[in-house]
Amino acid sequence: MTQRERRTNEFLSIKTHLMKRRIFTLASVFLLAFSSTAQKVDFEEYDLDNGMHVILHQDTSAPVVIISTFYHVGAKDEQPDRTGMAHFFEHLLFEGTKNIKRGQWDKIVSSAGGSGNATTDDDRTYYYEVFPSNQVATGLWLESERLLHPVIEQKGVDTQNEVVKEEKRLRVDNQPYGRFLEFVKLNMFKKHPYKGTTIGKMEHLDAATLDDFLAFNKKYYVPNNGTLVVAGDINKKEVKKMIEDYFGPIPRGKDIVRNFPKEDPITETIKAKAYDPNIQIPAIMAAYRTPSMKTRDARVLDMISSYLSTGRSSVLYKKLVDQKKMALQTGAINFSQEDYGLYILFGLPQGKTPLDTLIKEIDDEVVKLQTDLISEKDYQKLQNQFENNFVNSNSSVEGIASSLATYHVLYGNTNLINTEIDIYRSITREEIREVAKKYLQPNQRLILEYLPKK
């Protein structure tokens, strides 16, 4: 990718961060040949009596183990006047437990030769540690402590409140193009909680009481809302015994019922403007509401996104950046989530190119997709890209652990780690044309002008 201008590159880094699907690169002949015989990911899964789901994957190629807990709670589960709680807990649950003094969590991990982190989005919260394989008990104990004995007190809440505020300032408020997804979601969702942001509103966190935090923990941080993955160089019999000892006694929580409101169809173009004081170059975005990432159509949209904007040889980049010199950058993001997705086409103009001209040029390529079949050469290129991605996604035990949890919790089928590539292989050129026609219509979208704030 050409780094033509610093702010353009920062915008692209946000694009990369937001994509639920991985960015694909063109497969070499070697990788394509390898992928056709890629090793199957073997795993074992079962439930504890308290409802916690356990997935084990043995890989003895390196003396490393990953212990991760995947909780089915994200920003969409928050109360409308208490946004940011799910992300806040990602921080708060590193504060300490009854048996781990405040500030000691990271010291325990590092002294055992490990590292760890956590991430949150609208649908889930994911905690993980990577240890030498002889420290698997340490990792299991830490994660069971997080679930069974968290210390949630005002001092920790106040400390993490300042941490979260600083994160919001650095990663959102002062980040060029850092709020574009926020404005897209705000205009695209009127009923579903996807209309909010993962980091939430700081005034909501300021207003939250200690009882609010305790109630959130009691409701969502229960074993029957969690999935434990242990992957790497393990003795499965020994690990099962440890899991039962550490997690088995934890009481089951109440079942969580989700019944989010459905969005009405978009039947005419929504036009909106947003302003960012951190940018000098405007951007134009066309966003379409799309179905759940669990659907076949969402995977077809993945292929459409890759066709339009992956790499310098992609349709939009070659046309608007290289040939016509109308854009500094352009692309497509298929931002798929558990309940709905967003398909976002964007462009940053070169020079004095009008924003409406830029979106018209992008629309012309979408119309071609809706009218004609892509060439056999381009279709094979897409297949190569997705084959390559399949190999890469299962190339590390960390990636495997994350994928196993994601496929189980959000897709309802853990074995998709082995079979999802077959779905992509079966997608036809005709389907690409029909899905583009079905979802990428002008009357079903938002046109957002993202402008410098004077």
C-alpha positions in Angstrom: 0.0 0.0 0.0 1.4 3.4 -1.0 1.6 5.8 1.9 0.7 8.9 0.0 -0.3 11.0 3.0 -0.2 10.4 6.8 -3.8 10.9 7.5 -4.9 8.6 4.7 -2.7 5.9 6.1 -4.3 6.4 9.6 -7.7 6.0 8.0 -6.6 2.7 6.5 -5.3 1.4 9.8 -8.8 2.0 11.2 -10.2 0.1 8.3 -7.9 -2.8 9.0 -8.8 -2.8 12.7 -12.5 -2.8 12.1 -12.7 -5.6 9.6 -14.1 -8.8 11.3 -12.9 -10.7 8.3 -9.2 -10.9 7.7 -7.5 -8.9 4.9 -6.7 -11.3 2.1 -3.5 -11.3 0.0 -3.0 -13.1 -3.3 -2.0 -16.7 -2.8 1.1 -17.9 -4.4 1.0 -21.2 -6.3 2.8 -22.8 -3.4 0.3 -21.7 -0.8 -2.6 -22.7 -3.0 -1.2 -26.2 -3.4 -0.6 -26.4 0.3 -4.1 -25.2 1.2 -5.7 -28.0 -0.7 -4.2 -30.5 1.7 -4.1 -28.2 4.8 -4.1 -30.0 8.0 -7.4 -30.4 9.7 -7.7 -28.7 13.1 -8.6 -31.4 15.6 -10.4 -30.4 18.8 -12.5 -31.8 21.6 -15.4 -30.0 23.1 -17.7 -30.6 26.0 -19.7 -28.8 28.7 -19.1 -28.7 32.5 -22.1 -29.3 34.7 -22.3 -25.6 35.4 -22.8 -24.9 31.6 -19.3 -23.7 30.8 -18.3 -24.9 27.3 -14.7 -26.2 27.0 -12.7 -26.6 23.8 -9.3 -28.4 23.8 -6.8 -28.4 20.9 -3.5 -30.3 21.2 -0.5 -29.0 19.2 2.9 -30.3 20.3 4.9 -28.4 17.7 6.0 -25.8 20.2 6.1 -25.8 24.1 3.4 -23.1 24.2 -0.2 -23.1 25.6 -3.0 -20.5 25.1 -5.7 -20.3 27.8 -8.6 -18.1 26.7 -12.1 -17.3 28.0 -14.6 -16.0 25.5 -17.7 -14.4 27.1 -20.8 -13.8 25.0 -21.2 -10.2 26.2 -20.5 -7.1 24.2 -21.6 -3.5 23.8 -25.0 -4.6 22.4 -25.9 -6.1 25.8 -25.6 -2.9 27.7 -28.4 -0.7 29.0 -29.1 2.4 26.8 -28.0 4.7 29.6 -25.0 2.6 30.7 -23.0 2.2 27.5 -19.4 1.2 27.6 -19.9 -1.3 30.4 -18.7 -4.4 28.4 -15.5 -2.6 27.3 -15.0 -1.3 30.8 -15.1 -4.8 32.2 -12.3 -5.8 29.9 -10.2 -3.4 32.0 -11.8 -3.9 35.3 -11.3 -7.7 35.5 -7.5 -7.2 35.5 -7.8 -5.3 38.8 -7.4 -8.3 41.0 -9.3 -11.0 42.9 -9.7 -12.2 46.4 -6.5 -14.2 45.9 -4.7 -11.9 43.6 -3.8 -8.5 45.0 -4.6 -5.4 43.1 -1.9 -4.7 40.5 -0.4 -8.2 40.7 -2.2 -9.8 37.7 0.4 -8.8 35.1 3.3 -9.5 37.4 2.1 -13.1 37.9 1.7 -13.6 34.1 5.1 -12.1 33.3 6.9 -13.9 36.1 5.6 -17.2 34.6 7.1 -16.3 31.2 3.7 -15.4 29.7 1.8 -12.5 28.2 -1.9 -11.7 27.9 -4.5 -9.3 26.8 -8.2 -8.8 26.2 -10.5 -7.4 23.5 -14.1 -6.3 23.3 -16.6 -5.6 20.5 -20.3 -5.4 20.1 -20.8 -9.1 20.5 -18.2 -10.6 22.8 -15.3 -10.1 25.2 -12.2 -12.2 24.9 -9.4 -12.7 27.5 -6.3 -14.8 26.8 -2.9 -15.6 28.1 0.0 -17.3 26.3 2.4 -19.3 28.5 5.1 -21.9 28.3 3.3 -25.2 28.3 4.5 -26.1 31.8 2.5 -23.1 33.1 -1.0 -24.3 32.0 -2.1 -24.5 35.6 -1.2 -20.9 36.2 -3.3 -19.8 33.3 -6.3 -21.9 34.3 -6.1 -20.6 37.9 -6.0 -17.0 36.7 -9.0 -17.3 34.5 -11.0 -19.2 37.1 -10.1 -16.4 39.6 -11.4 -13.8 37.2 -14.7 -15.6 37.0 -15.1 -16.8 40.6 -13.5 -14.2 42.8 -13.3 -10.8 41.1 -12.9 -7.8 43.4 -15.1 -5.1 42.1 -14.7 -2.0 44.3 -14.9 1.7 43.9 -11.2 2.3 43.8 -10.7 0.0 40.9 -13.7 1.5 39.1 -12.3 5.0 39.5 -8.8 3.9 38.3 -10.1 2.2 35.2 -12.5 5.0 34.5 -9.5 7.3 33.9 -7.8 4.6 31.8 -10.8 4.2 29.6 -11.2 8.0 29.1 -7.6 8.2 28.1 -8.0 5.4 25.6 -11.0 7.1 24.1 -9.1 10.3 23.7 -6.2 8.6 22.0 -7.9 6.0 19.9 -11.2 7.8 19.0 -11.5 11.5 19.8 -8.0 12.5 18.6 -7.5 9.9 16.0 -8.0 11.1 12.4 -11.1 9.4 10.9 -11.5 7.7 14.3 -15.3 8.3 14.5 -16.4 7.3 11.0 -17.9 4.0 12.1 -19.6 5.7 15.0 -21.4 8.0 12.6 -22.2 5.3 10.2 -23.8 3.1 12.9 -25.7 6.0 14.4 -27.4 6.6 11.0 -27.9 3.0 10.0 -29.4 1.6 13.3 -32.4 3.2 14.9 -33.6 0.3 17.1 -30.9 -2.3 17.5 -28.1 -1.5 20.1 -25.5 -1.7 17.3 -26.3 2.0 17.0 -23.9 2.6 19.8 -20.1 2.3 20.1 -18.1 -0.3 21.9 -16.2 2.3 24.0 -19.5 3.9 25.0 -20.3 7.3 26.4 -18.1 8.6 29.2 -21.0 10.3 30.9 -22.7 6.9 31.2 -19.7 5.4 32.9 -19.4 8.5 35.2 -23.0 8.0 36.2 -22.7 4.3 36.9 -22.8 3.2 40.5 -20.9 0.4 42.0 -24.1 -1.6 42.1 -24.4 -1.2 38.3 -21.0 -2.8 37.9 -21.7 -5.6 40.3 -25.0 -6.4 38.5 -23.4 -6.5 35.1 -20.8 -8.9 36.4 -23.4 -11.1 38.1 -25.5 -11.3 34.9 -22.8 -11.9 32.2 -19.7 -13.3 33.9 -21.2 -16.7 34.7 -19.8 -20.1 33.4 -22.9 -20.8 31.3 -22.1 -17.6 29.3 -18.4 -18.4 28.8 -16.3 -20.7 26.6 -12.9 -21.8 27.8 -10.3 -22.7 25.1 -7.0 -24.4 26.0 -4.8 -24.9 23.0 -1.2 -25.9 22.4 1.2 -28.4 23.9 -1.1 -30.0 26.5 -1.8 -33.4 28.1 -5.6 -33.5 27.6 -6.2 -35.9 30.5 -4.3 -33.7 32.9 -5.8 -30.5 31.6 -9.4 -31.8 31.9 -8.7 -32.6 35.6 -7.4 -29.1 36.1 -10.4 -27.5 34.4 -12.8 -29.5 36.6 -10.9 -28.6 39.7 -10.7 -24.8 38.9 -14.0 -24.2 37.0 -16.3 -27.0 38.1 -17.2 -25.5 41.5 -18.2 -22.2 40.0 -22.0 -21.8 40.3 -24.1 -21.6 37.2 -25.8 -18.3 36.5 -29.2 -17.4 35.3 -29.8 -18.1 31.6 -29.4 -14.9 29.5 -32.3 -14.1 27.2 -31.7 -11.7 24.3 -34.5 -10.2 22.3 -33.2 -7.2 20.5 -35.5 -5.1 18.3 -35.4 -5.6 14.5 -34.5 -2.8 12.2 -37.0 -1.7 9.6 -35.8 -2.0 6.0 -34.0 1.1 4.4 -36.1 2.1 1.4 -34.6 5.4 0.5 -31.2 6.9 0.6 -30.2 8.4 3.9 -27.9 11.5 3.6 -25.8 12.7 6.5 -22.7 14.7 7.3 -20.2 14.2 10.1 -17.3 16.5 11.1 -13.9 15.6 12.4 -11.4 18.3 13.8 -8.5 15.9 13.2 -8.6 15.7 9.4 -7.9 18.0 6.5 -9.0 15.6 3.7 -12.7 14.7 3.6 -14.1 11.3 2.9 -17.2 9.9 1.3 -18.9 6.7 2.5 -21.8 4.6 1.2 -23.0 2.1 3.8 -25.5 -0.7 3.4 -27.1 -2.8 6.1 -26.5 -6.5 5.5 -27.4 -9.8 7.2 -25.7 -11.6 10.0 -22.2 -13.0 9.5 -23.6 -16.5 10.0 -25.3 -16.3 6.6 -24.0 -17.4 3.2 -24.7 -14.0 1.8 -22.3 -12.4 4.3 -19.6 -14.7 2.9 -20.5 -13.7 -0.6 -20.1 -10.0 0.5 -16.6 -10.9 1.8 -15.7 -12.0 -1.7 -17.2 -8.8 -3.2 -15.2 -6.7 -0.8 -12.0 -8.6 -1.8 -12.8 -8.2 -5.5 -13.3 -4.4 -5.1 -10.6 -3.4 -2.8 -7.9 -6.0 -1.8 -4.5 -4.8 -3.0 -3.3 -2.5 -5.7 -4.6 -4.7 -8.4 -8.2 -4.5 -7.1 -10.9 -2.8 -9.1 -11.4 0.4 -7.1 -7.7 1.0 -6.3 -6.6 0.5 -9.9 -9.3 2.6 -11.4 -9.5 5.6 -8.9 -6.0 5.8 -7.4 -3.7 4.5 -10.2 -5.5 5.3 -13.5 -7.8 8.3 -12.9 -5.9 9.8 -10.0 -9.2 10.8 -8.4 -8.6 9.3 -5.0 -5.9 9.0 -2.4 -7.5 5.9 -1.2 -10.7 3.9 -1.8 -12.0 0.6 -0.7 -14.8 -1.7 0.6 -15.3 -3.0 4.1 -17.6 -5.9 4.9 -18.1 -5.3 8.6 -20.0 -8.4 9.6 -21.5 -9.0 13.1 -23.6 -11.5 14.9 -27.0 -9.9 14.3 -26.4 -7.5 11.3 -23.6 -6.4 9.1 -22.5 -3.2 7.4 -21.0 -3.0 4.0 -19.1 0.2 3.6 -17.6 1.7 0.4 -15.4 4.7 0.9 -13.1 7.1 -0.9 -10.7 9.9 0.0 -10.5 12.4 -2.9 -7.3 13.4 -4.6 -7.0 17.2 -5.1 -10.3 18.9 -5.9 -12.2 15.8 -6.9 -15.8 16.3 -5.7 -17.1 13.8 -3.3 -20.2 13.1 -5.4 -18.0 12.4 -8.4 -16.0 9.9 -6.3 -19.1 8.0 -5.2 -20.4 7.9 -8.7 -17.2 6.3 -9.9 -17.5 3.7 -7.1 -21.2 3.1 -8.0 -20.3 2.4 -11.6 -18.2 -0.5 -10.5 -21.0 -1.8 -8.3 -23.4 -1.7 -11.2 -21.0 -3.7 -13.3 -21.0 -6.3 -10.6 -24.7 -6.4 -10.5 -25.0 -6.6 -14.3 -22.1 -8.8 -15.5 -20.4 -11.9 -14.2 -16.8 -11.3 -13.1 -14.3 -12.9 -15.3 -13.1 -16.4 -14.7 -9.6 -15.0 -14.1 -10.8 -12.7 -11.4 -13.0 -15.4 -9.9 -10.0 -17.7 -9.6 -7.9 -14.9 -8.1 -10.6 -14.6 -5.4 -10.5 -18.3 -4.7 -6.7 -18.2 -4.4 -7.0 -15.3 -1.9 -9.5 -17.1 0.3 -7.5 -20.4 0.1 -4.5 -18.5 1.3 -6.4 -16.9 4.1 -7.6 -20.3 5.2 -4.0 -21.5 5.5 -2.9 -18.4 7.3 -5.8 -18.3 9.8 -4.9 -21.8 11.1 -1.1 -21.3 11.0 -0.7 -20.3 14.7 -2.1 -21.8 17.9 -3.2 -18.3 19.0 -5.3 -17.9 15.9 -6.7 -21.3 16.2 -7.8 -20.7 19.8 -9.5 -17.5 18.9 -11.2 -19.1 15.9 -12.5 -22.1 17.9 -14.1 -19.8 20.5 -15.6 -17.5 17.8 -17.0 -20.2 15.7 -18.6 -21.9 18.7 -20.1 -18.8 20.4 -21.1 -16.5 17.5 -21.7 -19.0 14.7 -22.9 -22.0 16.7 -20.6 -24.5 14.9 -17.0 -25.0 16.1 -16.1 -27.1 13.2 -16.4 -24.2 10.8 -12.7 -23.8 11.6 -12.3 -26.7 9.1 -15.3 -26.3 6.9 -16.0 -22.6 6.3 -13.5 -22.6 3.4 -15.8 -25.0 1.7 -18.6 -22.4 1.7 -16.3 -19.9 0.0 -15.2 -22.5 -2.5 -18.8 -23.2 -3.4 -19.7 -19.5 -4.1 -20.3 -19.0 -7.8 -19.9 -16.0 -10.0 -23.7 -15.9 -10.4 -24.1 -15.6 -6.6 -21.7 -12.7 -6.5 -23.8 -10.9 -9.1 -27.1 -11.6 -7.3 -25.9 -10.7 -3.8 -24.5 -7.4 -5.1 -27.8 -6.8 -6.7 -29.7 -7.7 -3.5 -27.9 -5.6 -1.0 -26.0 -2.8 -2.8 -28.9 -0.7 -4.1 -28.8 3.1 -3.9 -32.2 3.3 -2.1 -31.0 0.9 0.7 -28.0 2.9 1.8 -26.5 5.8 3.8 -24.4 8.4 2.0 -22.1 10.0 4.7 -19.9 13.0 4.0 -17.1 12.9 6.5 -15.8 16.4 6.6 -13.0 18.5 8.3 -14.4 20.5 11.2 -13.4 24.2 10.8 
